[in-house]
């Protein structure tokens, strides 16, 4: 494997690591660990911890999908492995 391919995969793995860290913090941190603290705030009549565990995390996950697609497109163009 040449150096360009190694650099590409290192960049891809770095991106995936960052995205998985955000995913873990949102799902486990906000949905479970911080739920009692977030429940002191109400949003639309519901405790924020409940809302975030049920709805807010989905919005973050969808945003992560769009971010991943955008960031991978940039990486592919940077390393000239993009599709036309």
Residue, then its C-alpha position, 0 to 999 in steps of 0.5 A: x500500500x502506498x503512502x497516499x492510500x495509507x494517508x487516505x485511510x488514516x483520514x477516513x478512520x479519524x473522521x469515523x472516530x470523531x463521528x462515533x465519539x459524537x454518536x456515543x456522547x449523544x446517545x449514552x451521555x445525553x440519553x442516559x447519564x445527563x437525563x436527570x439534569x436535563x429533565x429539570x428543563x421542560x420543552x413543549x411540556x415534556x422534560x428535556x431529557x425525555x425529549x432528547x432521548x426520544x427525538x433530539x438524538x435522532x436529529x443529531x444522528x441525521x445531521x451526522x449522516x449529512x456531515x459524514x457524506x460531506x466530509x467523505x466527499x471532501x476527503x475523496x476529492x482531496x485524495x483524488x479517489x472521488x467518483x464523477 
